Amino acid sequence: MNNQNKIQTCTLGELMIYQIALSIEDGILAFHGFGSPLVQLALHLAKRNHAPNLVLVAGATYGINPTPAFLTPTTNDFAMNRDAECHLSIEELFDLAASGRLGRMFLSGLQIDCWGNMNVTRLGNDERISLKLPGGGGGCNLSADAGHVTIWTAAHRTHADEKGRRRYRLANRCDFITSVGHRTSEGLPRTAMPYRGGGPDCIVTDLGVFGFNQEGHMQLRALYPDTSVELIAESTEFDLPVAANLSTAALPEPALVEFIRRMDPLKIHQRELSPADRGRFFQLSGA
């Protein structure tokens, strides 16, 4: 790839795509759902890098292992279905999950709590709903049945308003649990519930990379070159344990950055990032 010598930095979006891709195992069936170009690109990156035997189920079309020439502005575009080997129906996808054959799913939420529960249903309570959200679209079922779940969000960083208040994406409590994590709001552990899947095991945000400890509580595992434990704590409503082997997240190789840029020439994935985050760049090793 002749362009590799010219690639000296990667963007935050490219780093997040790479980190999401690292959560994807070879030889599994994975479904990316609707809407997120970060996740779409991560799956195609994983399949062309370390997971050649990945069975990729495309969102919207349910095509198996498509090879689109480039990322389109919407997942529901026939161009994203190019050269698919075959197609599933939505019923077949949910049957695969219920039978334990969906290895990994990707989910997010407007609220994500310390146990990996997510809310995309509503803000507020039964007496007063302050905001109606789009809903889970089957995320509840898939979060219970998928072997593992990768959570992502590009809106972890919070900013205080004029009164010093913050709206946290990583929140103490979800106003409504749409997709299930490792423990209910009442304290019931996942192991006591009749779920087939193992639950979330990785969270990639605009500030760092997280996992879960033995109790199922979220844990900080890797910083980015421009973030710190203090910055992440400021943007997280709950107390966040830090892994003993806390590290700096690995950056993608130039060849992988080149693939992402070739796959996304319209820079569709940057729509998930704030304007400020689109200006975050990281120096690649050897550059």
Sequence and secondary structure as in RCSB ss.txt:
>XXXX:A:sequence
MNNQNKIQTCTLGELMIYQIALSIEDGILAFHGFGSPLVQLALHLAKRNHAPNLVLVAGATYGINPTPAFLTPTT
NDFAMNRDAECHLSIEELFDLAASGRLGRMFLSGLQIDCWGNMNVTRLGNDERISLKLPGGGGGCNLSADAGHVT
IWTAAHRTHADEKGRRRYRLANRCDFITSVGHRTSEGLPRTAMPYRGGGPDCIVTDLGVFGFNQEGHMQLRALYP
DTSVELIAESTEFDLPVAANLSTAALPEPALVEFIRRMDPLKIHQRELSPADRGRFFQLSGA
>XXXX:A:secstr
 GGGGG  EEEHHHHHHHHHHHT  TT EEE  SS HHHHHHHHHHHHTT TT EEE TTT BBS   SS  SSS
S GGGGTT S B  HHHHHHHHHTT   EEEE  SEE TTS EE SEEE SS EEEE    TTHHHHHHHSSEEE
EEES       TTS    SB SS SS SB  SB TT  BGGGS  SS  EEEEEESSEEEEE TTS EEEEEE T
T  HHHHHHTBSS   EEEEEEE     HHHHHHHHHH TT GGGGGS TTGGG EEE TT 
